[in-house]
Amino acid sequence: MRFSLSPNDRRIRDLVVALDRAETPFAETWRSVGEAAVKLGLRRPGYHLVRLLVREDRQRRDARAKRRKAELQTVLAFGSPRAVDLSIAIHLLREAQRAEEFVLNQHKRRRDGPDDTTGA
């Protein structure tokens, strides 16, 4: 069984995004992604690759969820009679946006690399 796939292969990344759940262990996601890849005629990805892609995707999802929560707090603070509530909410929103941007840029080089669709 060969496990040679590029981390830039969009098809494997898409399978990871579709099949991973936050509460699922990495090994279970790896098995699910491997089975789906074989059904699609792809090589089964190695555990290390799936773990890397799962970790990246979970970090992105967490960052987006924190930003959305901060956005909601900011919107709700507009209705508050206390000006300090809005100031704190805007500060938290900016922090969440910066954190999300950091996570996205951290993995951008690999994500935006050449799309390896050859499977070689």
C-alpha positions, 0 to 999 in steps of 0.5 A: 500500500503506497501513501505518497501524496502531496499536502497540496492535493486539493482532493485530499484536503477536500475529503478531510474538510468534508469528513472530519468532525471536531470530536473525532480522533485523528485516526478515525478521520484518517481511516474515513479519508483513506476509504473515500480516497480509494473509492475515488481512485486515489492513493490512500493518504498517510496518517501524517498527512491527514493529521496535518490537514485535520489540524490546519482545518480545525484551527481555521474553523476555531478561528472563524468561530471565535471571530463570529462570536466576537462579531455577535458580541459587537452587534449586541453591544450597540444596544447597550447603554454603556459605552464601555461595552461597545469599546470592549466588544470592538477590541475583542473583535479586532483580536479575533480578526487578527487571530483568524488572519494569523491562522489563515496566513500560517497555512496559506503557503501550503494551501495556495501552492500548486494543485497536485492532481496527478497523485504522483 
